[in-house]
Structure formats: structure tokens, C-alpha cells
Amino acid sequence: MILLFGTKTRTKHLGKLENCHCERCHNTSDWDFIEYRHWFTLFFIPVFPISKKFEFLQCPICRQSYEVPK
């Protein structure tokens, strides 16, 4: 019997935040509001989450991410 299991990171885009200034690339643009969560998978199907939600703001130009505090 072959049992395939593992983990997968799922990304959910929650929208955009307007006119944010990036300290890394010094550009002002609309940033992405993203949620990451790790899931346990069985036969490549996400079954249940194994970590808490991580919410980030990400610069679309240089991809620098900043975690959003709770």
C-alpha cells in the first residue's frame, strides 16, 4: 500500500493596499496583502491546516515582505 502525504503552502491574496512606500527599493506603489498557511496533504489534497495564518504586505516591485502584526 502506497500512502502519499506531505505539506503544502497555500497563498491567498486578500487585496491591495494603496500608496505604500518600500524602504528597500524606495518606490511607492500598491502593495499586495497576502495570507500564507501550511496544510497537511493526503494524496496531494489539502486536508487540514498545520500552522497559524501569516499575513504579509508585499512590494510588487522588489518582493520585499513585511509581516502584519495581529
C-alpha positions in Angstrom: 0.0 0.0 0.0 1.4 3.4 -1.0 0.4 6.3 1.2 1.3 9.7 -0.2 1.3 12.6 2.4 3.2 15.8 2.9 2.7 19.5 3.4 1.8 22.4 1.1 1.8 26.1 1.5 -1.3 27.8 0.2 -1.3 31.5 -0.7 -4.5 33.7 -0.6 -4.5 37.2 -2.0 -6.7 39.4 0.2 -6.4 42.6 -1.8 -4.2 45.6 -2.3 -3.1 48.4 -0.1 -2.7 51.7 -1.9 0.3 54.0 -1.9 2.8 52.3 0.3 6.5 53.3 0.3 9.1 50.5 0.2 12.2 51.0 2.3 14.2 48.6 0.3 13.6 49.8 -3.3 12.3 53.3 -2.5 9.3 53.0 -4.8 5.7 53.9 -4.0 3.1 51.5 -5.3 0.0 49.5 -4.5 1.1 46.6 -2.2 -0.4 43.1 -2.1 -2.0 41.9 1.1 -1.3 38.1 1.3 -2.1 35.3 3.7 0.1 32.2 3.9 -0.8 28.9 5.7 0.8 25.4 5.7 -1.5 22.5 5.1 -1.2 18.7 5.7 -1.9 16.9 2.4 -3.0 13.4 1.7 -2.8 12.2 -1.9 -2.0 15.8 -2.9 -5.3 17.1 -1.4 -5.1 19.7 1.5 -6.8 18.1 4.5 -6.2 20.4 7.5 -4.0 23.4 8.4 -0.9 22.7 10.4 0.2 26.2 11.1 -1.4 29.6 12.0 -2.1 32.2 9.4 0.7 34.5 8.4 -0.4 37.8 6.9 2.1 39.9 4.9 2.3 43.1 2.9 4.5 42.6 -0.2 6.0 45.1 -2.5 5.2 44.2 -6.1 8.5 45.6 -7.5 11.2 44.0 -5.3 9.0 41.4 -3.5 10.1 42.6 0.0 7.6 41.3 2.6 6.6 42.8 5.9 4.6 40.8 8.4 1.3 42.4 9.6 1.1 42.4 13.4 -2.0 40.9 14.9 
